């Protein structure tokens, strides 16, 4: 496609000439190939020529050819605008080698061009997808902010905040709390704002049951629009109505002791809007209901906010693996921050992944709070669907995370190497694992914020595990840091209006689309073009054949523009995903207890086998020297184990 007007300088066949081998050996993409692979690669390539002004590939068309420019230049045009220029050694069309995907840009010869062309069939026959690694998407944003960072005001209106205030003051069960902090000092007013931010919005339809009599209560509700019926033992007791100047409330006992619901609450108006907060979020912000009651009665402050302790559960035991007892075995990955290496504990023989963060890099980029937040998140996370943290160390030049090893490698690399794009069985399995990971993280008040196939790992049995908590954050309500990977940005993140854990469910919808289609729905050449498409909404995205039908309904249910309307944010939580028609043949219980056989099992020969990783020593970033000149001590509490 796009090459019908080109001339084959090789005169038939695929051999591009004797000089092709030397040229290909200098192309960055092929430098990792063993030298004995280059002759076959050169033989598979066809030399093609294009006159100045010739369209080589057209945006929106499908293709199965990959091009490497030998001489000349070409322009990259997206929606009629030139966004980049390619020169000798640059390549384009690489996605066509891996999967069926519309071209994301038009490539036009700016001068006369000589190029080498490789077809998908030739690429597959040589097994090159197993040996090459194309550029990965990077995350943007400064990571999680410090907990004490001042945030912009909540997107809730002043009227909504006033309704929250009135509802709490009128609730006799909470009146002692309100009198204690609602009209207090500047700090107390800040607490009021935090509580308003922590309240999640839910929208209900007529005849929908918000909760039923006899259920265990976990949430306190403030009704700000609509009318509900209070039903006990099947008989309506009263109706609660929200007006423009007065809210209604119900379920407040859940803040005290998760009591069984004393009545059923059912919507009787055409629709209703309610705000809710659960016990854990309430205690993270204000302390326990019991202690707040004490503060209200005697006028003294006896409350210490629970913070992370409110959601941490039983503390883990650390200090069992010393860094001096670790032996380096090989490189797993690297980036600007440092490297991830496989290490062996000499005393036990166990193997781990040791992630090193350059202190110099951390300070240079102002990521001290982000790194400490990453440790906090890893301490809280304790799920078989999330990579585990075993220890943290504080070295002279680096900080270290000792992590669970997943020898199957990245899901993104696996999909490219094994051609799994569009495989429904695989997609369901990996999406289900991600659902369980998010369910766990959200129960700990953690927003992940950087879902993509690159951040999902496989262990030796093929089980999927979420990794990289660099952008994750413990949040009771909203947070305002814009971060993540542009292809996965939710609209509220782009708008910088504050976001909740609903962004993770948006990302899950994007992940499903990518696993089935081979590319994300809003993919474009530049982040700004991605953001423009996101703002138009998922209904404007083009769904390929693999994303039609039942899976399309699921994707759109997760990628709703209104965060409160995304499937798990509505009544039913993640059950709304599990009961989707796309998952009708999927046994969630087997996935949860690991009795389900993974659809793909990586080849792992031993617990020291790193064949599924392709990092090289020469890719290691230069070390940035670190000296704590200001003696800030920002890292003094990082280590769980002495080195």
Secondary structure, DSSP 8 states (H G I E B T S, - for coil): ---TT-EETT-SSS---THHHHHHHTSGGGTTS-HHHHHHHHHH-EEEEE-TT-EEE-TT-B--EEEEEEES-EEEEETTEEEEEE-TT-EE-GGGGTS--B-SSEEEESS-EEEEEEEHHHHHHTTGGGT--------BS-----TT------SS-HHHHHHHHHHHHH-GGGHHHHHHHTTS-HHHHHHHHHHHHH-EEEEEETT-EEE-TTSB--EEEEEEEEEEEEEETTEEEEEEEEBTTB-EEE-TTHHHH--B-SSEEEE-SSEEEEEEEEHHHHHHHH--HHHHHHHHHHSS------TTHHHH-S------S-GGGEEEEEEEEEETTEEEEEEEETTT--EEEEEEEEHHHHHHTT-HHHHHHHHHHHHH---TTB--EEEEEE-SSEEEEEE---TTEEHHHHHHHHT-TT-HHHHHHHHHHHHHHHHHHHHTTEE----SGGGEEE-TT--EEE---TT-EE-SS-B----B-GGG--HHHHTTS-B-THHHHHHHHHHHHHHHHSS-TT--SSHHHHHHHHHH-GGGS---GGG-THHHHHHHHHS-SSGGGSGGGSTTTTHHHHTSGGGTT--HHHHHTT-S--S------STT--TT----GGG---------TT---TTTT--SS--
